[in-house]
Amino acid sequence: MTMRITVDGVEWRVEPGEILSAALLARGRRALRVSPRRGAPRGAFCMMGICQECAVTVDGRIRRACVTMVRDGMVVTLQGAGPAAAPRPGAARS
């Protein structure tokens, strides 16, 4: 049974038990935010919650995507990643 989350206004179907950063990466979202100093795209790096490069807004609060489980109805906003966060051509959106 799949769940629904909304990422930057687009509804996605995800599997229960998925970690948010894995769900985003699997659907082609590599850049999750931009660095405040240089504006360079940033994404999941350590995948264990230490580096905080995967910070996104979940239901209005900043969260680390690599340690956040998806939840039905969750609303995710990428932190200013803009076009750099767009899925690569052919990536599944489900």
N, CA, C and O atoms as a GROMACS GRO file, in nm:
protein
  376
    1MET      N    1   0.085  -0.118   0.000
    1MET     CA    2   0.000   0.000   0.000
    1MET      C    3   0.090   0.125   0.000
    1MET      O    4   0.174   0.140   0.088
    2THR      N    5   0.071   0.211  -0.096
    2THR     CA    6   0.154   0.331  -0.105
    2THR      C    7   0.092   0.445  -0.025
    2THR      O    8  -0.026   0.445   0.008
    3MET      N    9   0.178   0.542   0.005
    3MET     CA   10   0.135   0.663   0.073
    3MET      C   11   0.155   0.779  -0.024
    3MET      O   12   0.223   0.765  -0.125
    4ARG      N   13   0.096   0.892   0.008
    4ARG     CA   14   0.112   1.012  -0.074
    4ARG      C   15   0.183   1.120   0.005
    4ARG      O   16   0.150   1.147   0.120
    5ILE      N   17   0.282   1.181  -0.060
    5ILE     CA   18   0.347   1.299  -0.004
    5ILE      C   19   0.346   1.405  -0.112
    5ILE      O   20   0.331   1.374  -0.230
    6THR      N   21   0.360   1.530  -0.073
    6THR     CA   22   0.366   1.640  -0.169
    6THR      C   23   0.505   1.701  -0.161
    6THR      O   24   0.550   1.740  -0.053
    7VAL      N   25   0.572   1.709  -0.275
    7VAL     CA   26   0.706   1.768  -0.284
    7VAL      C   27   0.699   1.888  -0.377
    7VAL      O   28   0.672   1.873  -0.496
    8ASP      N   29   0.723   2.005  -0.322
    8ASP     CA   30   0.716   2.129  -0.400
    8ASP      C   31   0.588   2.138  -0.482
    8ASP      O   32   0.590   2.176  -0.599
    9GLY      N   33   0.476   2.102  -0.420
    9GLY     CA   34   0.346   2.115  -0.483
    9GLY      C   35   0.305   1.999  -0.572
    9GLY      O   36   0.194   2.000  -0.626
   10VAL      N   37   0.391   1.899  -0.589
   10VAL     CA   38   0.360   1.784  -0.674
   10VAL      C   39   0.338   1.662  -0.586
   10VAL      O   40   0.420   1.631  -0.500
   11GLU      N   41   0.225   1.594  -0.607
   11GLU     CA   42   0.196   1.476  -0.526
   11GLU      C   43   0.272   1.354  -0.578
   11GLU      O   44   0.273   1.327  -0.699
   12TRP      N   45   0.336   1.282  -0.488
   12TRP     CA   46   0.409   1.159  -0.521
   12TRP      C   47   0.352   1.044  -0.440
   12TRP      O   48   0.299   1.063  -0.331
   13ARG      N   49   0.364   0.924  -0.495
   13ARG     CA   50   0.334   0.802  -0.420
   13ARG      C   51   0.466   0.744  -0.373
   13ARG      O   52   0.561   0.731  -0.451
   14VAL      N   53   0.472   0.710  -0.246
   14VAL     CA   54   0.593   0.653  -0.187
   14VAL      C   55   0.556   0.528  -0.108
   14VAL      O   56   0.440   0.507  -0.074
   15GLU      N   57   0.655   0.448  -0.079
   15GLU     CA   58   0.634   0.325  -0.004
   15GLU      C   59   0.648   0.351   0.146
   15GLU      O   60   0.736   0.426   0.187
   16PRO      N   61   0.564   0.290   0.227
   16PRO     CA   62   0.581   0.301   0.372
   16PRO      C   63   0.721   0.251   0.411
   16PRO      O   64   0.770   0.153   0.355
   17GLY      N   65   0.783   0.317   0.506
   17GLY     CA   66   0.915   0.277   0.552
   17GLY      C   67   1.030   0.342   0.478
   17GLY      O   68   1.145   0.327   0.517
   18GLU      N   69   1.000   0.415   0.369
   18GLU     CA   70   1.106   0.484   0.295
   18GLU      C   71   1.159   0.602   0.376
   18GLU      O   72   1.083   0.672   0.443
   19ILE      N   73   1.288   0.623   0.368
   19ILE     CA   74   1.349   0.743   0.424
   19ILE      C   75   1.331   0.854   0.320
   19ILE      O   76   1.345   0.828   0.200
   20LEU      N   77   1.300   0.974   0.363
   20LEU     CA   78   1.269   1.083   0.271
   20LEU      C   79   1.380   1.108   0.170
   20LEU      O   80   1.352   1.122   0.051
   21SER      N   81   1.506   1.114   0.213
   21SER     CA   82   1.614   1.140   0.117
   21SER      C   83   1.623   1.030   0.013
   21SER      O   84   1.650   1.058  -0.104
   22ALA      N   85   1.600   0.904   0.051
   22ALA     CA   86   1.603   0.794  -0.044
   22ALA      C   87   1.489   0.806  -0.144
   22ALA      O   88   1.506   0.780  -0.263
   23ALA      N   89   1.371   0.846  -0.096
   23ALA     CA   90   1.256   0.865  -0.185
   23ALA      C   91   1.285   0.976  -0.285
   23ALA      O   92   1.252   0.964  -0.403
   24LEU      N   93   1.345   1.085  -0.239
   24LEU     CA   94   1.378   1.197  -0.327
   24LEU      C   95   1.484   1.156  -0.430
   24LEU      O   96   1.470   1.186  -0.548
   25LEU      N   97   1.588   1.089  -0.385
   25LEU     CA   98   1.694   1.045  -0.477
   25LEU      C   99   1.642   0.946  -0.580
   25LEU      O  100   1.678   0.953  -0.697
   26ALA      N  101   1.557   0.853  -0.537
   26ALA     CA  102   1.502   0.752  -0.628
   26ALA      C  103   1.417   0.814  -0.738
   26ALA      O  104   1.398   0.755  -0.844
   27ARG      N  105   1.366   0.933  -0.712
   27ARG     CA  106   1.282   1.001  -0.810
   27ARG      C  107   1.355   1.115  -0.879
   27ARG      O  108   1.293   1.203  -0.938
   28GLY      N  109   1.488   1.113  -0.871
   28GLY     CA  110   1.569   1.207  -0.947
   28GLY      C  111   1.600   1.339  -0.880
   28GLY      O  112   1.662   1.426  -0.942
   29ARG      N  113   1.560   1.357  -0.755
   29ARG     CA  114   1.588   1.483  -0.685
   29ARG      C  115   1.723   1.473  -0.615
   29ARG      O  116   1.732   1.419  -0.505
   30ARG      N  117   1.827   1.524  -0.678
   30ARG     CA  118   1.961   1.516  -0.620
   30ARG      C  119   1.993   1.639  -0.535
   30ARG      O  120   2.049   1.625  -0.427
   31ALA      N  121   1.958   1.756  -0.582
   31ALA     CA  122   1.981   1.879  -0.505
   31ALA      C  123   1.856   1.908  -0.422
   31ALA      O  124   1.746   1.916  -0.475
   32LEU      N  125   1.876   1.923  -0.292
   32LEU     CA  126   1.763   1.945  -0.202
   32LEU      C  127   1.758   2.089  -0.151
   32LEU      O  128   1.654   2.135  -0.105
   33ARG      N  129   1.869   2.158  -0.160
   33ARG     CA  130   1.877   2.297  -0.118
   33ARG      C  131   1.997   2.360  -0.186
   33ARG      O  132   2.071   2.292  -0.257
   34VAL      N  133   2.017   2.488  -0.165
   34VAL     CA  134   2.137   2.556  -0.214
   34VAL      C  135   2.213   2.612  -0.095
   34VAL      O  136   2.153   2.650   0.006
   35SER      N  137   2.345   2.619  -0.108
   35SER     CA  138   2.425   2.671   0.002
   35SER      C  139   2.402   2.821   0.014
   35SER      O  140   2.391   2.890  -0.087
   36PRO      N  141   2.394   2.873   0.137
   36PRO     CA  142   2.366   3.015   0.155
   36PRO      C  143   2.479   3.105   0.107
   36PRO      O  144   2.454   3.218   0.065
   37ARG      N  145   2.600   3.059   0.112
   37ARG     CA  146   2.713   3.144   0.076
   37ARG      C  147   2.733   3.155  -0.075
   37ARG      O  148   2.746   3.266  -0.128
   38ARG      N  149   2.736   3.043  -0.143
   38ARG     CA  150   2.766   3.044  -0.287
   38ARG      C  151   2.649   3.009  -0.376
   38ARG      O  152   2.656   3.024  -0.498
   39GLY      N  153   2.542   2.962  -0.318
   39GLY     CA  154   2.426   2.924  -0.397
   39GLY      C  155   2.445   2.792  -0.471
   39GLY      O  156   2.371   2.763  -0.565
   40ALA      N  157   2.543   2.713  -0.429
   40ALA     CA  158   2.570   2.585  -0.494
   40ALA      C  159   2.467   2.480  -0.449
   40ALA      O  160   2.425   2.480  -0.333
   41PRO      N  161   2.426   2.392  -0.541
   41PRO     CA  162   2.330   2.289  -0.502
   41PRO      C  163   2.390   2.193  -0.400
   41PRO      O  164   2.507   2.157  -0.408
   42ARG      N  165   2.307   2.153  -0.303
   42ARG     CA  166   2.348   2.060  -0.197
   42ARG      C  167   2.246   1.948  -0.190
   42ARG      O  168   2.128   1.968  -0.219
   43GLY      N  169   2.292   1.830  -0.153
   43GLY     CA  170   2.202   1.716  -0.142
   43GLY      C  171   2.245   1.624  -0.031
   43GLY      O  172   2.333   1.656   0.048
   44ALA      N  173   2.182   1.508  -0.025
   44ALA     CA  174   2.215   1.409   0.078
   44ALA      C  175   2.360   1.367   0.061
   44ALA      O  176   2.403   1.334  -0.050
   45PHE      N  177   2.435   1.369   0.169
   45PHE     CA  178   2.578   1.338   0.163
   45PHE      C  179   2.612   1.223   0.258
   45PHE      O  180   2.652   1.116   0.212
   46CYS      N  181   2.597   1.244   0.387
   46CYS     CA  182   2.639   1.141   0.483
   46CYS      C  183   2.535   1.030   0.500
   46CYS      O  184   2.569   0.918   0.535
   47MET      N  185   2.410   1.062   0.473
   47MET     CA  186   2.297   0.969   0.486
   47MET      C  187   2.280   0.913   0.628
   47MET      O  188   2.221   0.806   0.646
   48MET      N  189   2.331   0.986   0.729
   48MET     CA  190   2.310   0.943   0.867
   48MET      C  191   2.282   1.058   0.962
   48MET      O  192   2.290   1.041   1.084
   49GLY      N  193   2.250   1.176   0.909
   49GLY     CA  194   2.204   1.287   0.991
   49GLY      C  195   2.309   1.378   1.050
   49GLY      O  196   2.276   1.464   1.132
   50ILE      N  197   2.434   1.361   1.013
   50ILE     CA  198   2.540   1.441   1.074
   50ILE      C  199   2.570   1.569   0.996
   50ILE      O  200   2.582   1.676   1.056
   51CYS      N  201   2.581   1.561   0.865
   51CYS     CA  202   2.628   1.677   0.787
   51CYS      C  203   2.521   1.785   0.766
   51CYS      O  204   2.555   1.901   0.745
   52GLN      N  205   2.395   1.749   0.771
   52GLN     CA  206   2.281   1.840   0.754
   52GLN      C  207   2.272   1.902   0.615
   52GLN      O  208   2.204   2.003   0.597
   53GLU      N  209   2.339   1.843   0.516
   53GLU     CA  210   2.330   1.892   0.379
   53GLU      C  211   2.193   1.864   0.317
   53GLU      O  212   2.157   1.925   0.216
   54CYS      N  213   2.117   1.774   0.376
   54CYS     CA  214   1.988   1.734   0.319
   54CYS      C  215   1.870   1.807   0.384
   54CYS      O  216   1.757   1.758   0.380
   55ALA      N  217   1.895   1.923   0.442
   55ALA     CA  218   1.788   1.996   0.511
   55ALA      C  219   1.677   2.035   0.412
   55ALA      O  220   1.703   2.094   0.308
   56VAL      N  221   1.555   2.001   0.448
   56VAL     CA  222   1.436   2.037   0.371
   56VAL      C  223   1.330   2.083   0.471
   56VAL      O  224   1.345   2.063   0.591
   57THR      N  225   1.225   2.144   0.422
   57THR     CA  226   1.114   2.181   0.508
   57THR      C  227   1.007   2.073   0.498
   57THR      O  228   0.960   2.042   0.388
   58VAL      N  229   0.970   2.017   0.611
   58VAL     CA  230   0.866   1.914   0.617
   58VAL      C  231   0.756   1.966   0.708
   58VAL      O  232   0.776   1.991   0.826
   59ASP      N  233   0.638   1.983   0.649
   59ASP     CA  234   0.523   2.034   0.725
   59ASP      C  235   0.558   2.161   0.802
   59ASP      O  236   0.518   2.178   0.917
   60GLY      N  237   0.634   2.250   0.736
   60GLY     CA  238   0.665   2.380   0.793
   60GLY      C  239   0.786   2.386   0.885
   60GLY      O  240   0.818   2.493   0.937
   61ARG      N  241   0.853   2.274   0.907
   61ARG     CA  242   0.970   2.271   0.996
   61ARG      C  243   1.091   2.215   0.922
   61ARG      O  244   1.077   2.122   0.842
   62ILE      N  245   1.208   2.269   0.949
   62ILE     CA  246   1.330   2.220   0.884
   62ILE      C  247   1.367   2.085   0.944
   62ILE      O  248   1.375   2.068   1.066
   63ARG      N  249   1.389   1.989   0.854
   63ARG     CA  250   1.422   1.852   0.894
   63ARG      C  251   1.536   1.800   0.807
   63ARG      O  252   1.559   1.848   0.696
   64ARG      N  253   1.609   1.701   0.859
   64ARG     CA  254   1.711   1.632   0.781
   64ARG      C  255   1.643   1.517   0.707
   64ARG      O  256   1.589   1.425   0.769
   65ALA      N  257   1.645   1.523   0.574
   65ALA     CA  258   1.574   1.424   0.493
   65ALA      C  259   1.627   1.283   0.512
   65ALA      O  260   1.553   1.186   0.495
   66CYS      N  261   1.756   1.270   0.546
   66CYS     CA  262   1.816   1.137   0.555
   66CYS      C  263   1.778   1.062   0.682
   66CYS      O  264   1.808   0.943   0.694
   67VAL      N  265   1.715   1.127   0.776
   67VAL     CA  266   1.672   1.059   0.899
   67VAL      C  267   1.522   1.079   0.923
   67VAL      O  268   1.473   1.059   1.034
   68THR      N  269   1.450   1.117   0.818
   68THR     CA  270   1.306   1.141   0.828
   68THR      C  271   1.231   1.037   0.746
   68THR      O  272   1.250   1.027   0.625
   69MET      N  273   1.146   0.959   0.812
   69MET     CA  274   1.063   0.861   0.742
   69MET      C  275   0.948   0.933   0.673
   69MET      O  276   0.894   1.031   0.725
   70VAL      N  277   0.912   0.884   0.555
   70VAL     CA  278   0.796   0.942   0.488
   70VAL      C  279   0.671   0.909   0.569
   70VAL      O  280   0.662   0.806   0.635
   71ARG      N  281   0.576   0.999   0.560
   71ARG     CA  282   0.450   0.986   0.632
   71ARG      C  283   0.338   1.024   0.535
   71ARG      O  284   0.353   1.120   0.459
   72ASP      N  285   0.230   0.953   0.538
   72ASP     CA  286   0.118   0.984   0.450
   72ASP      C  287   0.072   1.128   0.472
   72ASP      O  288   0.048   1.168   0.586
   73GLY      N  289   0.061   1.205   0.365
   73GLY     CA  290   0.015   1.342   0.373
   73GLY      C  291   0.124   1.445   0.400
   73GLY      O  292   0.096   1.564   0.404
   74MET      N  293   0.248   1.400   0.416
   74MET     CA  294   0.362   1.490   0.444
   74MET      C  295   0.378   1.591   0.330
   74MET      O  296   0.362   1.556   0.212
   75VAL      N  297   0.409   1.716   0.366
   75VAL     CA  298   0.433   1.821   0.267
   75VAL      C  299   0.579   1.863   0.278
   75VAL      O  300   0.624   1.908   0.384
   76VAL      N  301   0.653   1.846   0.169
   76VAL     CA  302   0.797   1.872   0.165
   76VAL      C  303   0.825   1.988   0.071
   76VAL      O  304   0.773   1.993  -0.040
   77THR      N  305   0.908   2.081   0.118
   77THR     CA  306   0.952   2.192   0.034
   77THR      C  307   1.104   2.189   0.030
   77THR      O  308   1.170   2.192   0.134
   78LEU      N  309   1.158   2.184  -0.090
   78LEU     CA  310   1.303   2.189  -0.105
   78LEU      C  311   1.348   2.331  -0.081
   78LEU      O  312   1.278   2.425  -0.119
   79GLN      N  313   1.462   2.349  -0.021
   79GLN     CA  314   1.509   2.478   0.027
   79GLN      C  315   1.577   2.561  -0.081
   79GLN      O  316   1.699   2.576  -0.079
   80GLY      N  317   1.500   2.616  -0.173
   80GLY     CA  318   1.556   2.706  -0.272
   80GLY      C  319   1.643   2.640  -0.376
   80GLY      O  320   1.725   2.707  -0.439
   81ALA      N  321   1.628   2.509  -0.395
   81ALA     CA  322   1.714   2.439  -0.492
   81ALA      C  323   1.675   2.470  -0.635
   81ALA      O  324   1.755   2.451  -0.726
   82GLY      N  325   1.554   2.517  -0.658
   82GLY     CA  326   1.510   2.558  -0.790
   82GLY      C  327   1.538   2.455  -0.898
   82GLY      O  328   1.520   2.336  -0.875
   83PRO      N  329   1.582   2.500  -1.016
   83PRO     CA  330   1.603   2.409  -1.129
   83PRO      C  331   1.704   2.299  -1.099
   83PRO      O  332   1.696   2.191  -1.159
   84ALA      N  333   1.798   2.323  -1.009
   84ALA     CA  334   1.896   2.220  -0.977
   84ALA      C  335   1.831   2.098  -0.913
   84ALA      O  336   1.888   1.989  -0.916
   85ALA      N  337   1.714   2.117  -0.857
   85ALA     CA  338   1.646   2.006  -0.790
   85ALA      C  339   1.552   1.930  -0.882
   85ALA      O  340   1.494   1.830  -0.842
   86ALA      N  341   1.537   1.976  -1.004
   86ALA     CA  342   1.445   1.912  -1.098
   86ALA      C  343   1.488   1.769  -1.125
   86ALA      O  344   1.608   1.740  -1.131
   87PRO      N  345   1.391   1.678  -1.140
   87PRO     CA  346   1.427   1.540  -1.168
   87PRO      C  347   1.498   1.528  -1.302
   87PRO      O  348   1.471   1.604  -1.395
   88ARG      N  349   1.588   1.432  -1.311
   88ARG     CA  350   1.656   1.410  -1.438
   88ARG      C  351   1.557   1.350  -1.537
   88ARG      O  352   1.462   1.284  -1.495
   89PRO      N  353   1.576   1.373  -1.667
   89PRO     CA  354   1.484   1.319  -1.767
   89PRO      C  355   1.471   1.168  -1.752
   89PRO      O  356   1.570   1.096  -1.738
   90GLY      N  357   1.348   1.121  -1.757
   90GLY     CA  358   1.322   0.978  -1.748
   90GLY      C  359   1.312   0.923  -1.608
   90GLY      O  360   1.282   0.805  -1.591
   91ALA      N  361   1.336   1.005  -1.506
   91ALA     CA  362   1.329   0.956  -1.367
   91ALA      C  363   1.183   0.933  -1.330
   91ALA      O  364   1.095   1.010  -1.368
   92ALA      N  365   1.159   0.828  -1.255
   92ALA     CA  366   1.023   0.797  -1.211
   92ALA      C  367   0.976   0.899  -1.110
   92ALA      O  368   1.052   0.937  -1.021
   93ARG      N  369   0.854   0.943  -1.122
   93ARG     CA  370   0.797   1.038  -1.025
   93ARG      C  371   0.701   0.968  -0.932
   93ARG      O  372   0.685   1.010  -0.817
   94SER      N  373   0.637   0.867  -0.978
   94SER     CA  374   0.530   0.794  -0.911
   94SER      C  375   0.466   0.869  -0.804
   94SER      O  376   0.374   0.818  -0.740
   0.00000   0.00000   0.00000
